[in-house]
Amino acid sequence: MGDIRTTIGEDLPISRKKARLRRWLYSFGALILVGGVVAAGILVKVERYATGSGYVTTEEYAEVRPGTTGTVAEILARTGDQVEAGQLLVQLNAEQEQASFEEAQRRVDRSQADLERREAEIAVDLERRQVALAEQKRNHADAVNIARLQLQNAQAKLALTKQLVERGLKAKTALDDEELKEKLAQAELASLLAKDLAIYDLLLAKDQATYQTELRAMRQELRALNDAVRRAEAQVRARQIRAPIAGQILRYEFVVGELVRPETVLYEIFGGDQQVLKLRVGERHAARLVPGLRYSAILAPYRGVKTIYFKGEVQSLRNVIQAEGKSTYRVAYCDFQNQGLAIPPGTTAEARIYYGHSCLWFYLFNIDL
């Protein structure tokens, strides 16, 4: 083939060898560029975080809910009030429970009075019977002594009569009379000595046991009535909604006459001197959260041109996944430094909790390993 010539002075076309070399250089450069970008994406580490939302609260916090369903009769605490633990906040209508308690208390009073009266009656009766038994024992002892004296007298007269009969100073019939009197005296003494007074003690002990059984039954009935009073009193107390902790109170919207249920939140109480940040973190990142992770938060009042960032660490986590509607989350409790600002409890916050690093590509494609 001949040489290539031009007529207007343009550059000659490159040879095939040079074209292949240029394509190879371009491909190699592109490969180097892509490799560099991939390597950079792998080598560059990006901090990963989980987002959370919540609010500032205090180290002691409680939600106040009614223990039972009822109608609000009286509201005794307002937002901003400082309350003590156990202080009455809301009184639910308790007319029926109060009436039941008062009736149970009256039954207890009647039963207590009956028991005391019966105890007094039994004590008097037992004392009277013990006195009578003691009198019987004394009378029996006196009768025995008299019988002994009569026997001694009859024996003495019999001996004297024998002597007189032997001397012929008395008739034989007189001796027979004295012998009869002596036998009668012996029989009388034997009869008295044979009389067993222990039967009276046994009868008294039996009556005492009967009385004790009666009193035990009455005391058992009284205990049952006292249990009924305690149950009725517990029902009355259940209509009283009291503060579980001391602190500042935040009242929710409810009015006198409103029907409230155990799931109804009536108040929040913020107690203690130390503030904490309570955050909800989506279930997706729940397993990655551990105490000690740092966070950065923005509070609603300090968002804007001069945004203030509040930083700290996760202190503890609630070991349960909770649900609200279709969202599921885990609650994290974080320490909180207010940076000298007056931040009221309940101030809302958006936060990032940093839990590690990953390469740039995983971060861009939101891949967690």
C-alpha positions in Angstrom: 0.0 0.0 0.0 1.1 3.6 -0.5 1.7 6.4 1.9 -1.2 8.6 3.2 -1.0 12.2 2.2 -3.1 15.2 3.0 -4.1 18.1 0.8 -5.1 20.7 3.4 -2.5 20.2 6.1 -4.5 18.3 8.7 -2.8 15.8 11.1 -2.3 12.4 9.8 -4.4 9.6 11.5 -2.6 7.7 14.2 -1.6 4.3 13.5 -3.3 1.2 14.9 -0.5 0.5 17.2 -0.7 4.0 18.7 -4.5 3.8 19.0 -4.2 0.5 20.9 -1.6 2.0 23.2 -3.9 5.1 23.8 -6.9 2.9 24.6 -4.8 0.8 27.0 -3.5 3.9 28.7 -7.1 5.3 29.1 -8.3 2.0 30.5 -5.4 1.7 32.9 -6.0 5.3 34.1 -9.7 4.6 34.6 -8.9 1.4 36.4 -6.4 3.3 38.6 -9.1 6.0 39.3 -11.8 3.5 40.1 -9.4 1.5 42.3 -8.3 4.6 44.1 -11.9 5.6 44.7 -12.8 2.1 46.0 -9.7 2.0 48.2 -10.4 5.5 49.5 -14.0 4.4 50.3 -12.6 1.4 52.2 -9.8 3.2 54.0 -11.8 6.3 55.0 -13.6 5.5 58.2 -16.9 7.2 59.0 -18.4 7.4 62.5 -21.8 5.6 62.7 -24.6 6.7 64.9 -28.2 5.9 65.8 -30.7 8.7 66.0 -33.0 9.1 69.0 -35.6 11.4 70.2 -36.7 12.2 73.7 -36.7 14.8 76.4 -34.9 16.1 79.5 -36.1 14.6 82.7 -34.8 14.1 86.3 -33.0 11.2 88.0 -36.2 10.5 89.9 -39.2 10.3 87.6 -42.7 8.8 88.0 -45.9 8.7 86.0 -49.0 8.9 88.2 -51.9 6.7 87.1 -55.1 5.7 88.9 -55.0 2.3 90.5 -58.6 1.7 89.5 -61.3 3.1 87.2 -63.2 5.9 88.8 -64.6 9.4 88.5 -62.5 12.4 89.6 -64.0 14.0 92.7 -61.3 16.4 93.7 -58.0 17.7 92.2 -55.5 18.7 94.9 -52.3 19.4 92.9 -51.5 21.6 89.9 -48.6 21.9 87.5 -45.5 23.4 89.1 -46.4 22.3 92.7 -43.7 20.7 94.8 -45.1 17.5 96.4 -43.9 15.1 99.0 -44.0 11.3 98.6 -47.4 10.0 99.7 -49.1 13.4 99.3 -52.7 13.2 98.0 -53.0 14.4 94.5 -56.4 13.3 93.3 -59.5 12.0 95.1 -61.7 9.7 93.1 -65.3 9.3 94.0 -65.4 6.8 96.9 -68.9 7.1 98.4 -69.7 3.4 98.1 -66.3 2.3 99.3 -66.5 4.7 102.2 -69.9 3.4 103.2 -68.7 -0.2 103.0 -65.7 0.7 105.2 -67.8 2.4 107.8 -70.3 -0.5 107.9 -67.4 -3.0 108.3 -66.0 -0.8 111.1 -69.4 -0.7 112.9 -69.5 -4.5 112.7 -66.0 -4.7 114.2 -67.0 -2.3 117.0 -70.1 -4.4 117.8 -68.2 -7.7 117.7 -65.4 -6.2 119.9 -68.0 -5.0 122.4 -69.7 -8.4 122.5 -66.4 -10.1 123.0 -65.4 -7.8 125.9 -68.9 -8.2 127.5 -68.8 -12.0 127.2 -65.2 -12.1 128.5 -66.4 -10.1 131.6 -69.4 -12.3 132.0 -67.3 -15.5 131.9 -64.7 -14.0 134.3 -67.5 -13.2 136.8 -69.1 -16.6 136.4 -65.9 -18.4 136.8 -64.9 -16.4 139.8 -68.3 -17.0 141.4 -68.0 -20.7 140.8 -64.5 -20.8 142.1 -65.7 -19.0 145.3 -68.6 -21.5 145.6 -66.2 -24.4 145.1 -63.8 -23.1 147.7 -66.8 -22.6 150.1 -67.9 -26.2 149.5 -64.4 -27.4 150.2 -64.3 -25.4 153.4 -67.7 -26.7 154.5 -66.6 -30.3 153.7 -63.5 -29.9 155.7 -65.5 -28.5 158.7 -67.9 -31.4 158.4 -65.1 -33.9 158.4 -63.6 -32.3 161.5 -67.0 -32.3 163.2 -67.5 -35.9 162.3 -64.1 -36.8 163.7 -64.9 -35.0 167.0 -68.3 -36.7 167.1 -66.6 -40.1 166.6 -64.1 -39.4 169.3 -66.9 -38.4 171.6 -68.9 -41.5 170.8 -65.9 -43.7 171.3 -65.2 -42.0 174.7 -68.8 -42.5 175.8 -68.7 -46.1 174.6 -65.6 -46.8 176.6 -67.1 -45.2 179.7 -70.4 -47.0 179.3 -68.5 -50.4 179.0 -66.7 -49.6 182.3 -70.0 -48.7 184.0 -71.8 -51.8 182.6 -68.9 -54.0 183.8 -69.2 -52.5 187.3 -73.0 -52.9 187.1 -73.6 -49.3 187.3 -75.5 -49.2 183.9 -77.8 -51.4 182.1 -76.7 -53.5 179.1 -79.1 -51.6 176.9 -77.1 -48.4 177.5 -74.0 -50.1 176.1 -75.9 -51.1 173.0 -77.1 -47.5 172.5 -73.5 -46.2 172.8 -72.2 -48.8 170.4 -74.9 -47.7 167.8 -73.9 -44.1 168.2 -70.3 -44.9 167.8 -71.0 -46.9 164.5 -73.2 -44.1 163.2 -70.3 -41.6 163.9 -67.9 -43.9 162.1 -70.3 -44.2 159.1 -70.8 -40.4 159.0 -67.0 -39.8 159.0 -66.4 -42.5 156.4 -69.1 -41.1 154.2 -67.5 -37.6 154.3 -64.1 -38.9 153.7 -65.3 -41.0 150.7 -66.8 -37.9 149.1 -64.6 -36.9 146.1 -64.5 -33.1 145.6 -62.3 -33.5 142.5 -65.5 -33.9 140.5 -66.2 -30.2 141.1 -62.7 -29.3 139.8 -63.4 -31.4 136.7 -66.7 -29.7 136.1 -65.1 -26.3 136.5 -62.3 -27.2 134.1 -64.9 -28.5 131.6 -66.8 -25.2 131.8 -63.6 -23.3 131.4 -62.8 -25.2 128.3 -66.3 -24.6 126.9 -65.9 -20.9 127.6 -62.5 -20.8 126.0 -64.0 -22.4 122.9 -66.7 -19.9 122.8 -64.3 -17.0 123.2 -62.0 -18.4 120.5 -64.9 -18.5 118.1 -65.8 -14.9 118.9 -62.2 -13.8 118.5 -61.9 -15.6 115.1 -65.1 -13.9 114.0 -63.6 -10.6 115.1 -60.4 -11.3 113.1 -62.5 -12.0 110.0 -64.3 -8.7 110.5 -61.0 -6.9 110.9 -59.8 -8.4 107.7 -63.0 -7.1 106.0 -62.3 -3.7 107.4 -58.7 -3.8 106.0 -60.0 -4.8 102.6 -62.6 -2.0 102.7 -60.0 0.5 103.8 -57.7 -0.7 100.9 -60.6 0.0 98.5 -61.0 3.5 99.9 -57.2 4.1 99.6 -57.3 2.8 96.0 -59.6 5.8 95.3 -56.9 8.1 96.6 -54.1 8.9 94.1 -50.9 9.8 95.9 -47.5 10.9 94.8 -45.0 8.0 94.6 -42.0 10.3 94.9 -41.2 13.8 96.0 -40.6 16.4 93.3 -42.1 18.9 90.9 -45.4 18.0 89.3 -46.7 18.3 85.8 -50.4 17.8 85.4 -52.1 16.4 82.3 -55.5 17.5 81.1 -58.3 16.0 83.2 -61.2 17.6 85.0 -63.5 16.9 88.0 -66.2 14.4 87.0 -64.1 12.8 84.3 -63.8 9.0 84.2 -60.2 7.9 84.4 -58.7 4.4 84.0 -55.5 2.7 85.1 -53.9 3.4 81.7 -54.6 7.2 82.0 -51.6 9.3 82.9 -52.7 12.0 85.3 -49.3 13.5 86.3 -45.6 13.3 85.8 -43.4 14.0 88.8 -39.8 15.1 88.4 -37.7 14.6 91.5 -34.0 14.7 92.4 -31.3 17.2 91.8 -29.6 15.6 88.8 -31.1 15.9 85.3 -31.0 13.1 82.7 -31.8 12.7 79.0 -34.3 10.0 78.2 -34.1 8.9 74.5 -36.0 6.5 72.3 -33.9 4.7 69.8 -35.4 2.6 67.0 -35.3 -1.2 67.4 -33.0 -1.5 64.4 -30.1 -0.1 66.4 -31.2 -1.4 69.8 -28.7 -4.2 69.9 -25.8 -1.9 69.3 -26.5 0.3 72.2 -24.5 -0.2 75.4 -23.7 2.0 78.4 -20.8 4.3 77.9 -21.5 5.3 74.3 -21.3 9.0 73.8 -24.1 11.1 72.3 -24.7 14.6 70.9 -28.1 16.2 71.3 -29.9 19.3 70.2 -32.7 20.7 72.4 -35.7 22.3 70.7 -35.3 25.8 72.4 -31.6 25.9 71.3 -31.9 25.0 67.7 -31.2 27.6 65.0 -28.5 30.0 63.9 -26.6 29.4 67.2 -27.3 25.8 67.8 -26.1 24.5 71.1 -24.9 20.9 71.3 -25.3 19.0 74.5 -22.9 16.0 74.9 -22.7 13.2 77.3 -22.8 9.4 77.7 -25.4 6.6 77.8 -25.7 5.5 81.5 -28.2 2.7 81.2 -30.7 1.0 78.9 -34.1 -0.4 79.5 -33.9 -4.1 78.7 -37.1 -4.3 76.8 -38.3 -3.3 73.4 -41.4 -1.1 73.6 -44.0 -0.3 71.0 -46.1 2.8 70.3 -48.3 2.4 67.3 -46.3 0.9 64.5 -42.9 2.0 65.8 -40.8 -0.1 68.1 -38.0 1.3 70.2 -35.6 0.9 73.2 -35.2 3.6 75.9 -31.8 4.9 76.8 -31.0 7.0 79.9 -28.1 9.4 79.4 -26.3 11.8 81.7 -27.0 15.5 81.0 -25.1 18.7 81.6 -27.2 21.8 81.2 -24.2 24.0 80.5 -25.5 26.5 83.0 -28.8 27.0 81.2 -32.2 26.8 82.9 -33.7 23.8 81.1 -37.1 22.7 82.5 -38.0 19.0 82.6 -39.9 17.9 79.5 -37.7 19.9 77.0 -37.6 17.8 73.8 -34.4 16.7 72.2 -33.0 15.1 69.0 -29.8 13.1 69.5 -27.2 11.0 67.8 -25.7 8.1 69.8 -22.3 7.1 68.3 -21.7 3.4 68.4 -18.6 2.8 66.1 -17.0 3.3 62.7 -17.4 1.8 59.3 -15.9 2.4 55.8 -17.3 5.2 53.7 -19.1 2.8 51.3 -21.0 1.1 54.1 -22.0 4.5 55.4 -23.2 5.7 52.0 -25.3 2.6 51.4 -26.4 2.4 55.1 -25.0 -1.1 55.6 -24.5 -2.3 59.2 -22.3 -5.2 59.9 
